[in-house]
Amino acid sequence: KQWYQRRVAITAGDKIQKEHGRIDLLVNNAFKGVTTIGANRNTPFWDQQMDSWDNVIHVGLRCHFLASQYAAKLMIERQNGLICNISSPGALFNFFTIPYGVGKAGLDKMSEMCGKELKKHNVACVSLWPALVKTEHIMSVKDDLEKSKINGAKINVDNGETVEYAGRAIVALMNDPNLMQKSGKTITTADLGSEFGFKDADGRTHHSLRCLKTGIGMRYPWLGAVIPSFIKIPWSWIVAAAHHYY
């Protein structure tokens, strides 16, 4: 299986190089763990099958590393390019299963370290956090999701981002003259929306999880509705509250 993953990455990269001669953008978003996560959300880790780990780490973190290796070589040749890893707030907060959190935290760390190594070659690498995205799968399990809670907060799928919103965030990054200042960092789609002034495909404006109205609104919608969106919590406070390194 590992040999096959590397062969696919090399074959795809060779095809792109032969037909186009360059790679400007790599978006790492391959993921196999959706069904496994749903099946194990309420199962303690010691009772989970190893597929719970492999489906997230192999077809996710490992594949992203392989694809980034190949793309980086082509981008370095041209001294230009962006690797965008689609991650999740689950890297910081306890969402779903342990393998999910480990995979996303690992991806953010990979983005940080790859960004630092690539910076001298004028190639950027970032992690991008969408919020809840209204994918086909999410919409198919909407009723079940809205009966559950994440960290004590009820889920409202209708407030989620469309699949196009992350795409608009990536377009904004590609056109950002200060992109290299963001290299190695983790960024939310909503923060980019605020910075560059784009909205979702359905015209809505999304607020970053750093916005006080977002956190309060998840538990107390009536209170969140009256809090101004410009009141934001520093990232350092959020990390200090959520992390366990101390």
MARVOMI-941708 format. One record per residue: x, y, z of N, C-alpha, C in turn. Coordinates in pm, whole numbers, padded with zeros to 5 digits, always signed. Layout:
# residues N
XYZXYZXYZ...
END
This chain:
# residues 246
+00083-00121+00000+00000+00000+00000+00086+00125+00000+00193+00128+00081+00279+00245+00086+00352+00264-00045+00397+00154-00106+00462+00163-00237+00367+00220-00340+00242+00178-00335+00143+00224-00432+00118+00374-00417+00111+00423-00293+00090+00566-00270+00203+00648-00330+00327+00603-00311+00441+00676-00366+00440+00671-00519+00403+00556-00574+00400+00542-00719+00296+00636-00781+00181+00647-00715+00076+00737-00764+00123+00881-00761+00189+00921-00652+00238+01059-00640+00340+01091-00748+00431+00998-00771+00535+01019-00873+00473+01024-01012+00381+00931-01041+00318+00927-01172+00240+01055-01200+00162+01102-01101+00085+01225-01118+00178+01344-01137+00284+01350-01058+00379+01460-01071+00448+01460-01206+00489+01342-01253+00554+01332-01384+00460+01377-01496+00333+01340-01484+00234+01378-01585+00216+01530-01591+00208+01592-01473+00193+01737-01467+00316+01806-01524+00432+01756-01487+00556+01818-01537+00566+01805-01689+00529+01690-01742+00539+01666-01886+00440+01752-01963+00315+01763-01912+00211+01833-01986+00210+01984-01962+00256+02027-01843+00248+02169-01809+00382+02231-01774+00477+02148-01734+00611+02198-01704+00625+02271-01572+00520+02272-01492+00526+02346-01366+00410+02306-01275+00427+02331-01146+00319+02321-01049+00316+02453-00972+00207+02525-00984+00193+02652-00914+00130+02634-00776+00041+02535-00766-00037+02518-00644-00064+02370-00618-00041+02329-00494-00080+02196-00449-00175+02212-00331-00295+02157-00342-00390+02155-00231-00402+02012-00182-00354+01986-00063-00361+01852-00004-00491+01838+00074-00583+01758+00019-00714+01742+00083-00765+01599+00076-00681+01506+00031-00723+01365+00024-00753+01314+00165-00862+01242+00180-00902+01196+00313-00992+01074+00301-00964+00974+00382-01041+00851+00377-01116+00822+00506-01098+00910+00606-01143+00875+00740-01285+00914+00777-01362+00971+00684-01495+01023+00720-01584+00913+00778-01596+00801+00706-01683+00692+00752-01632+00631+00882-01499+00613+00889-01438+00555+01009-01460+00644+01131-01445+00775+01112-01464+00869+01223-01608+00864+01272-01702+00862+01178-01843+00855+01217-01875+00729+01294-01814+00618+01254-01841+00490+01319-01778+00481+01457-01672+00561+01482-01597+00548+01607-01608+00670+01699-01696+00763+01665-01703+00887+01742-01731+00864+01890-01809+00764+01920-01845+00737+02061-01780+00609+02113-01676+00563+02042-01605+00441+02082-01472+00477+02144-01440+00429+02265-01309+00460+02324-01196+00407+02237-01082+00476+02240-00974+00443+02146-00927+00298+02159-00935+00241+02281-00886+00106+02299-00977+00000+02236-01096+00039+02199-01188-00054+02134-01197-00032+01983-01121+00061+01930-01127+00091+01787-01033-00001+01708-01075-00035+01586-00989-00111+01496-00877-00020+01445-00768-00080+01398-00656+00000+01351-00690+00080+01225-00798+00044+01156-00843+00124+01043-00875+00267+01086-00915+00282+01211-00946+00415+01263-00823+00505+01254-00707+00446+01274-00579+00520+01263-00532+00527+01119-00528+00411+01054-00470+00403+00919-00544+00488+00817-00676+00491+00825-00754+00565+00726-00733+00716+00737-00693+00762+00854-00668+00905+00874-00522+00940+00849-00431+00859+00902-00289+00891+00896-00227+00854+00760-00266+00739+00705-00210+00697+00577-00270+00776+00461-00403+00771+00447-00468+00846+00340-00507+00982+00398-00411+01062+00419-00426+01190+00484-00287+01244+00506-00234+01226+00623-00105+01283+00659+00008+01228+00571+00016+01097+00554+00124+01039+00475+00116+01080+00329-00004+01074+00272-00021+01111+00132+00011+01258+00109-00025+01342+00206+00005+01484+00194+00157+01508+00193+00228+01432+00274+00374+01447+00278+00435+01403+00145+00388+01292+00090+00440+01243-00038+00416+01344-00150+00293+01394-00158+00260+01490-00263+00341+01618-00247+00361+01661-00123+00437+01783-00097+00583+01767-00137+00639+01649-00112+00777+01623-00152+00796+01646-00301+00707+01589-00380+00723+01597-00525+00695+01738-00575+00589+01800-00525+00555+01935-00570+00664+02035-00532+00721+02018-00412+00823+02112-00365+00942+02116-00461+00982+02001-00513+01098+01997-00604+01072+02080-00729+00951+02069-00784+00918+02145-00904+00901+02294-00873+00846+02324-00756+00828+02464-00719+00962+02531-00691+01053+02460-00628+01185+02516-00596+01260+02552-00724+01243+02471-00828+01308+02500-00956+01269+02637-01010+01143+02675-00988+01092+02802-01039+01093+02912-00933+01133+02875-00809+01135+02972-00700+00997+03036-00680+00894+02952-00688+00759+03005-00674+00662+02889-00653+00557+02913-00571+00455+02811-00554+00392+02815-00415+00279+02745-00403+00207+02738-00275+00160+02596-00251+00191+02543-00134+00136+02416-00086+00037+02451+00024-00088+02413+00002-00194+02444+00098-00251+02314+00154-00231+02292+00282-00280+02171+00349-00414+02200+00417-00517+02127+00378-00648+02148+00438-00654+02076+00572-00656+02154+00677-00654+02100+00813-00787+02129+00880-00786+02149+01011-00911+02161+01085-00884+02213+01225-00981+02283+01285-00967+02319+01427-00951+02196+01516-00981+02077+01461-00960+01953+01536-00814+01929+01570-00724+02006+01508-00582+01998+01544-00558+02055+01683-00645+02145+01726-00629+02213+01855-00733+02171+01957-00857+02151+01910-00966+02114+02000-00998+01965+01984-01067+01910+02083-01098+01767+02083-01226+01739+02003-01208+01716+01872-01320+01681+01786-01311+01533+01750-01423+01467+01746-01435+01335+01686-01346+01231+01755-01242+01180+01686-01162+01070+01741-01017+01114+01763-00944+01035+01840-00803+01064+01865-00722+01064+01735-00735+00963+01648-00659+00968+01522-00688+01093+01440-00812+01140+01442-00845+01261+01368-00765+01380+01422-00765+01396+01553-00690+01506+01613-00542+01496+01588-00488+01375+01600-00345+01353+01575-00310+01386+01430-00395+01341+01337-00369+01366+01196-00368+01514+01162-00464+01590+01215-00471+01732+01185-00361+01810+01257-00329+01772+01379-00219+01838+01450-00087+01812+01379-00069+01689+01331+00051+01654+01256+00061+01734+01127-00053+01755+01062-00054+01831+00937-00016+01977+00961-00064+02035+01070-00028+02173+01101+00122+02185+01131+00175+02086+01201+00319+02088+01230+00399+02069+01102+00350+01983+01014+00416+01963+00884+00418+02093+00805+00306+02166+00805+00299+02293+00733+00400+02393+00790+00409+02396+00922+00503+02488+00987+00647+02460+00945+00687+02334+00955+00827+02298+00928+00859+02304+00779+00764+02260+00694+00786+02270+00549+00794+02417+00508+00709+02500+00568+00711+02642+00536+00844+02706+00568+00902+02668+00680+01032+02724+00719+01142+02680+00622+01142+02552+00581+01244+02503+00491+01228+02560+00350+01105+02585+00308+01079+02631+00172+01091+02783+00157+01090+02854+00268+01083+03001+00261+01199+03060+00183+01318+03006+00199+01435+03061+00130+01429+03037-00021+01337+02948-00063+01318+02921-00206+01196+02996-00261+01140+03087-00181+01022+03165-00220+00900+03075-00249+00892+02963-00180+00778+02872-00190+00708+02873-00055+00576+02888-00056+00499+02897+00067+00428+02766+00098+00410+02740+00226+00332+02624+00271+00250+02669+00391+00119+02647+00384+00030+02689+00493-00070+02578+00525-00124+02583+00644-00240+02502+00680-00363+02591+00677-00470+02539+00619-00593+02616+00609-00703+02545+00687-00766+02618+00779-00876+02564+00858-01010+02615+00806-01086+02535+00735-01227+02571+00714-01303+02543+00844-01422+02598+00853-01512+02559+00963-01589+02435+00916-01705+02411+00972-01789+02302+00922-01824+02331+00776-01800+02233+00689-01825+02252+00545-01942+02165+00502-02031+02225+00426-02152+02154+00383-02123+02067+00260-02042+01965+00284-02013+01868+00177-02136+01778+00157-02130+01698+00052-02240+01605+00026-02260+01510+00144-02148+01464+00202-02159+01371+00315-02221+01439+00437-02173+01559+00469-02225+01631+00585-02375+01655+00569-02417+01692+00451-02559+01719+00430-02642+01590+00440-02581+01477+00406-02653+01349+00413-02674+01302+00557-02588+01350+00649-02601+01311+00790-02639+01432+00877-02695+01533+00814-02728+01658+00883-02813+01635+01008-02919+01557+00996-03010+01536+01109-02939+01473+01228-02854+01375+01202-02780+01310+01311-02681+01407+01375-02612+01486+01292-02515+01581+01346-02581+01684+01437-02696+01730+01396-02762+01836+01472-02824+01786+01602-02826+01654+01619-02871+01597+01747-02755+01585+01845-02633+01602+01796-02515+01585+01881-02453+01721+01915-02348+01717+01996-02276+01838+02035-02127+01816+02019-02054+01925+01994-01909+01922+01992-01860+02016+02102-01788+01959+02199-01741+02036+02314-01854+02113+02381-01970+02047+02388-02083+02106+02458-02167+02202+02376-02124+02228+02251-02197+02323+02166-02280+02248+02062-02402+02293+02039-02488+02231+01939-02440+02268+01799-02463+02178+01706-02419+02197+01569-02536+02244+01483-02514+02350+01408-02612+02399+01312-02549+02392+01174-02581+02287+01101-02517+02264+00971-02545+02378+00874-02662+02439+00884-02698+02548+00792-02602+02666+00803-02532+02679+00916-02435+02787+00933-02299+02753+00874-02284+02631+00823-02156+02587+00769-02116+02658+00641-01990+02642+00605-01938+02701+00482-01974+02614+00362-01994+02675+00246-02009+02598+00124-01870+02546+00083-01868+02448-00004-01739+02393-00048-01660+02496-00129-01729+02595-00184-01660+02696-00264-01581+02796-00179-01620+02809-00053-01559+02913+00031-01409+02889+00051-01370+02766+00077-01227+02736+00092-01153+02764-00039-01219+02736-00152-01159+02766-00281-01132+02914-00297-01226+02997-00254-01207+03142-00261-01092+03186-00169-01078+03118-00056-00968+03150+00035-00833+03119-00031-00826+03008-00102-00701+02969-00168-00669+03063-00283-00770+03105-00358-00749+03205-00463-00692+03333-00403-00746+03373-00288-00695+03494-00221-00549+03478-00182-00514+03359-00133-00374+03334-00097-00283+03342-00219-00327+03285-00330-00246+03283-00451-00222+03425-00504-00312+03516-00474-00300+03654-00521-00248+03749-00413-00208+03695-00302-00161+03776-00190-00014+03816-00213+00014+03945-00229+00154+03986-00249+00241+03961-00126+00178+03940-00011+00253+03914+00113+00240+03768+00157+00222+03680+00059+00201+03537+00090+00314+03479+00173+00437+03515+00143+00549+03453+00213+00549+03485+00362+00483+03593+00402+00472+03624+00544+00380+03526+00616+00295+03459+00541+00203+03361+00599+00260+03220+00596+00371+03199+00527+00426+03064+00511+00460+03002+00645+00419+02876+00662+00443+02805+00787+00335+02825+00891+00236+02907+00858+00133+02939+00957+00004+02863+00930-00081+02859+01031-00215+02803+01020-00314+02919+01013-00401+02916+00911-00491+03027+00883-00633+02973+00870-00731+03049+00913-00870+03007+00894-00927+03071+00767-01020+03001+00706-01086+03055+00587-01156+03187+00620-01218+03194+00737-01293+03314+00775-01200+03434+00797-01082+03411+00853-00986+03520+00870-00942+03574+00734-00924+03484+00637-00888+03529+00502-01003+03605+00438-01127+03558+00463-01243+03630+00412-01248+03771+00465-01217+03787+00593-01216+03919+00655-01104+04005+00599-00987+03944+00580-00870+04019+00531-00888+04066+00386-00941+03978+00302-00948+04009+00158-01088+04048+00110-01187+04041+00199-01319+04093+00167-01405+04005+00078-01379+03875+00074-01465+03788-00006-01571+03722+00083-01682+03685+00021-01791+03619+00092-01809+03478+00039-01897+03404+00104-01926+03268+00060-02007+03275-00070-02018+03160-00136-02087+03153-00264-02234+03194-00254-02292+03177-00135-02432+03214-00116-02448+03354-00057-02339+03431-00054-02345+03569-00009-02323+03591+00139-02307+03484+00216-02290+03501+00361-02147+03541+00397-02134+03609+00511-02004+03641+00570-01982+03547+00688-01867+03482+00691-01836+03391+00803-01741+03461+00900-01755+03428+01027-01671+03488+01130-01573+03385+01185-01451+03429+01204-01345+03342+01253-01376+03287+01392-01320+03172+01423-01336+03118+01558-01267+03206+01661-01184+03300+01613-01124+03397+01705-01222+03506+01745-01330+03520+01668-01431+03621+01701-01508+03577+01826-01521+03666+01920-01592+03634+02043-01735+03592+02013-01797+03652+01911-01935+03621+01878-01950+03476+01829-01843+03420+01770-01849+03282+01722-01855+03185+01839-01760+03199+01931-01757+03108+02046-01879+03120+02134-01918+03242+02164-02036+03263+02247-02161+03216+02174-02167+03245+02043-02286+03213+01965-02312+03064+01952-02209+02982+01962-02228+02837+01952-02309+02784+02069-02294+02847+02184-02367+02802+02304-02490+02888+02332-02474+03020+02302-02583+03113+02330-02607+03199+02205-02678+03147+02106-02698+03219+01979-02755+03359+01997-02846+03377+02091-02907+03509+02112-02804+03612+02158-02705+03567+02237-02602+03658+02285-02497+03683+02176-02461+03578+02105-02363+03592+01997-02410+03689+01890-02540+03695+01867-02597+03780+01762-02574+03929+01788-02555+03968+01914-02541+04110+01945-02396+04151+01972-02302+04055+01965-02161+04087+01988-02097+04128+01857-02028+04241+01851-01964+04287+01726-01856+04188+01680-01845+04170+01548-01751+04072+01493-01606+04116+01503-01582+04247+01527-01442+04293+01532-01373+04260+01664-01449+04211+01762-01387+04172+01890-01330+04031+01873-01198+04022+01866-01132+03894+01841-01037+03858+01954-01029+03729+01981-00941+03677+02086-00805+03646+02023-00694+03689+02085-00562+03657+02030-00540+03506+02020-00472+03465+01913-00444+03322+01895-00373+03263+02018-00282+03340+02075-00204+03288+02188-00295+03251+02305-00402+03325+02325-00496+03293+02433-00571+03163+02402-00611+03148+02277-00686+03027+02237-00598+02904+02254-00473+02914+02207-00380+02800+02218-00353+02767+02364-00333+02869+02445-00305+02847+02587-00423+02779+02657-00544+02815+02616-00663+02757+02679-00688+02615+02634-00648+02583+02510-00684+02453+02453-00573+02350+02465-00448+02395+02472-00336+02300+02466-00302+02243+02603-00221+02138+02599-00191+02063+02721-00039+02038+02731+00041+02135+02680+00185+02118+02684+00244+02160+02818+00160+02207+02907+00211+02255+03036+00148+02175+03148
END
